[in-house]
């Protein structure tokens, strides 16, 4: 073996967060060592908690054996880029391990329903979870969690006066819906909406969390850029229906996060309303919005498919009643969210 073989082999491995191969991404360190059938090198990741670290290392090892030498003994060392963070700056999310944006290219695909049920499913796994409803013009999480009449209180933490999130079903929740009249439209320009989001992030007592899910508004807007500039996102999830119109917008959503100016890994795609099964005909599947559109988009973009969720009346009823279906252990519809949470 010689170094160029290793380099060529690693061109077959793509980093899921960007869709670029490891060489194009500049992830290979200049430290390839070869001795007979033994080869070692380092791969550079942005941070130690990179969600794709283990899978990328495994794929790189497989690529060397597939394209360079099948009998190779491969050792790969992960390295991490130095993160420069001011030590004297207050970080409101210092206690949060993973911050994940739940996004959609267009409205009406069930993004908020997915976010709510995913938050519940993660708490069932023993995780501590927060949910920020960043959909300024259409906040729906207060209704889905049956806390429309709640008003967050102020608390003092570390000498700072902070907003205390509402806690419901074990999830810490903040939404602009807590601060405005639910009967009135929120008619705000982008700057005002972005400032409201920053306040719910920077002036809230989120405390220690395993996951903070951010339910983004549909599309690509000022609020998305505000989130990216305000917090260090672990990654994003894109929700779509299999319908071509929705897929076109979802594709733009994937591209937005992968854009060089944003640079957020896309952790997966969730295909919602994938099929309809009537209660009286449980073996039948009707593909009302098209078949496997989200699955095909995942394959095209090189993003994992986290799951396909059917169009089920009980999911809608549970959300409208303020008790997300994921709370009902063993319910056939809850199982879909449980499996997605495990994959995540």
N, C-alpha and C positions, 0 to 999 in steps of 0.2 A: 504493500500500500504506500501511497504518497499523498501529501496534503491536498492536492487538487482534487483527488478522488473524494475525499471527505467533503470538501467544499461543494462539489457537484452533487453529492448525495443529499446534502442539507438543503439544496435548492428545491428538493421535492417535498419539504416540510413547510407548511404554512402556519404562521402564528394566527390563531383564530380571532384575536382581537382586531387585527388589521387586514387579514386576508393576504398579506405579503409573505414571501418565503423568508426563512431565517437569515439568509445572506442579504437579501434586499433590505431586510429590517435592521441590519447591522448588529445582529445578536451574537454572531460568532466572534469570540475573543481570539486574538492572534497568539494562541498558545498550543497549537496542535502538536502533540507528541506521538510518535509512532515507533514501536519496537517490535519487529516481527508481526504477530497477529494482534498485538496489544496497541490500542489507540486511546488517547485521552484528549479532551479539550473542554473549554468552558463556554457556556451560553449566558449572555447578559440579559437580565430582566430588569424592568423598571423598579419593581418593589418586591419585597420578600413575600407579601401576601398575594402575589399574582395568581389569579384563579386558574391559569392554564399551565403553570409551571410543571407539574408532574406529567401531564399528558404530552406536553411539547418535548420534554426530555425523553420520554418513552418513544415518541414518534421519531425523534432524531436518532436514537439508538437503532431502531428498526430500519431506518433509511440507510445507515452506514452498512448494516448487514445485508441489505437488499441490493444496494447499488454499488458498494465498494468491495466488501469481502464478507461472505456468509459465515466464515469462521472467526470473524473478528471478536475480540474481547473489548467492549466499549465502556469507558468510564467518562461520565459527563459531570462537570462541576457547575452548579448554578452560581452566578455572580449577580450583583445588583448595583444599579447606577446610584451614585451618591445623591441623596435627597437633601437639598438645602432649605431648611425651614427656620425662620426667625425664632429664637428661643424666648423672646420677650413678648410674643404675640399670643393673645388669648385664642385658644382653639376650642370652640363650643362642641366639636364632634370628636374630641380626643379619645373619648371612651367608646367610640363606635368602631367595630372591626370592619364591617363591610357596608358600603353605601351603594345601593343599586337603584338605578332609574328604571321605571316601568313606563314605556313609551308606546306610541302608535302613530302611524302616518296620518290617519284620519279619525274623525270621531265616530262613535257608534259601533265600534268593534268589540266593546266589552273590556277595555283596558282597566277601568276603575274596578270592575267586578273581579277581574283577575288579580289586581293588586290587593284588594281586600281579602280575598280567599287565600292568596299566597301568604299574606301576613299571618292569618290564622293557622294555616298549615305548618308554617315554620315554628310558631309557638307550641304546636302539638309535638314537635320534635325536641322540645325542651330549650329552644332558642329564645333569647330576649329580643323583642322586635319593636321598632318604631315605624310609623307610617306618616309621611308628610304629604298632605293633599295639596299639590302645587297647581292644580287645575283651577286657576283664579276665577275664570268666567263660568265654570260649571262644576263647582265643588259638590261631590256626591258622597264622600266618605262619611260625613256626619249622619246621613240617613242610613247608609249601609250598616253602620255600627250602632244605630238607634241612640244617638247622642245629639240630636239636632238642637235640643234646648240647653245643652251644657255650655258653660262659659269658662274658659281656662282662667286659673288664678295665677297670681304672681308669687314667686318664691325667691329666697335669697340663697345663692350657692357661690362659694368662693369669694364672698364680698360683693357679688354682682346680683342685681335684681333681674330675674329671668322669668319667662313664661313657662308655667308648668303644663306639659301636655295632658290632655284628657286620657285616662286609662280605661279601656273597655275591652273585655275578653282577653286581658293580658297584653294588649297592644297599646303602646303610647301613640297618641294620635293628635295631630295638629292640622287645622284646615282653615282657610280664609272664611269658610262657612260659619265658623264660630264667632266671627267678628262683624258680620254684615247681616242685614235683614234677609232671610231666605226668600221673601216674596219679591225682592227687588233685584233687578239686573245689576251686575258689577260692571259699570261703564268706566273703565280706567284705561288710560294710555299705557304703553309698554313700560315706561319708566316707573310709574306708580306701582304697577303690578310686580315688576322686578324687585322694587324696594320692599314690598310686602313679603315676598318670598325670602329675601335676605334676612329680614327681621325674624321670620319664623325659624330660620336656621341658626342665625348668630345670636339671637336673644332668647333662646329656648333652653330649658334644662333637660336635654335628652339623656344625660347620664350615661351609664354603661349599657351598651347594646351589642348584640351579635350582628344584627341587621337593621339598617335604616332603609326602608323602601320609599322612593319618591314617586308619587303618582303624577306624572307630567301631563300638561295639556296636550291635545293632539297636534300633529304637525311639527314644524320647526320654527321657533319664534325667539323673541328676546328672552323669554323665561328659560328656555333651554340653555342659552348662552350664559345667563346669570347663574344657573345651577352649576354649570361646568367651571365657571370662573370662581365660584364661591367655595365649592367643596371638591375634594379629590374623589371622584367617583371610582368605585371598584370596577363597575361595568354597567351595561344597560341590557334590558330585555325589551324586545319589540313584539307587540301583540298585533295580530292581523286576523282577518277572516280569509277564507280561501278565494274570495271574490276578486277577479282581476283588477277592479277599480281600487280596492283596498290594498292589494299587493303592490300596485304601482307606487302608492304613497309609502307603504312599509319599506320598499326598496330605498326610497329617499331617506327614510329614517335611519336605516342601517348605514347608508353612505354618510349621513350627517355625523354620526358618532365616530366613524372611521376617518373622517376628514382630518388632514394633518393639523389643522388649527384646533381641533377638538380632542382627538386621540383617546377616545374612551373605548375599551374593549366591548364588543357585543357578545354577551354571555349566551344568548340563545333567542330563538323565535318561538312564540306560542301561537298555535293556530286555534282560534276560538270559533265557535259555531261551525265546527268541522262537518257535522252531519246532524240529521234529526231522526230520532227513533220514537214512533208513537208508543204510548204506554200499552195499547192493546195489541201492538205488533212488535214485541221486544227484539225480535231477530232481524227486523228490517232497518235499513239505513237509507235515508233520503238526503242527497247532497244538494241542499237548497242553494247554497252559495258557491257551488263548484266543489271539486274533489282534489284534495291534497295540494292546494295552492301554497299554503304555508310550508309544507314539507318540501315542495319544489324550490321555493324561495330560499330555504335553508341550504339546500344542496347547491344552488347557483352561487350563493354568497359565501359558502364555506363556513356557515354558522350552525352550531348545534340546534336541532329541533328539540325543545324542552318538552313538548307535549301537544296533543290535539284534544280539544275539549268540545264535546257535542253541544248542540242547541237543546237545552233541557229546561222545561217549564219550572221545575223546582229550584233551579239556580236563580232564576229571575225572581220567583216568589220569596225566596229566602233573603235576597238582597233588599227587596222592597220592604220586607218585614223587619229589617235591621238585625238579622242574625245570619251571616254568611254561611252558605251550605257546607263549607269546610269544617264547621263546628260539629256537624253531625257525623260522628264516627261510624264508619261502616256504610254510610249512604253511598250508593253507586256513583253519584256525581262528585261526592267529596273525594273519592279515591283518585280522580284525575289530578286534583290539586295536590294531594299528598305525594303523588309520584313526581310531579313537577318540582315540588319543594325538595325532595330527596336528590333529584338530578342537580338542582341549583346548588 
